[in-house]
Amino acid sequence: MRQNYLRKWRLKLKFSMQELAVKAHVSPATLNTIEHYGHYPRADTRSRIAIALGVSKSTIWPSLENDDDNGK
């Protein structure tokens, strides 16, 4: 399981899970799974979430710096 900081950033930026889900075009269930179970989403999902929050993907998923997909 990879460490992620999605919940930390979502709360810091004052998004509800529903608001972020709508803005990032993902389901609330997906966000819940990422936040509570450490799910590592596909690259396109990671991108949409990061863009919606206005942060880099590596801010939410620090392990991306060493990832094969180079944070895409």
C-alpha positions, 0 to 999 in steps of 0.5 A, a space after each residue: 500500500 502506498 502512502 497518500 495525503 489525499 484526505 489531508 489536502 482535501 480537508 486543508 483546502 476545505 473540500 467535502 468528499 462530494 465536492 471533490 468527487 464532482 470537481 475531479 470527475 470521480 466517484 465519492 466511493 473512489 475517493 473513500 477507497 483512496 483515503 481510507 484504504 490506501 488505494 492507488 488509482 490509475 494515472 488519469 484519476 490521480 491527475 484529475 484529483 490533483 488538478 481539482 485540488 490545485 496541487 501536484 500529484 507528488 504532493 498527494 502521492 509522494 512515492 510518485 517521484 520514483 514511480 515508473 509512470 513519472 507522475 503522469 
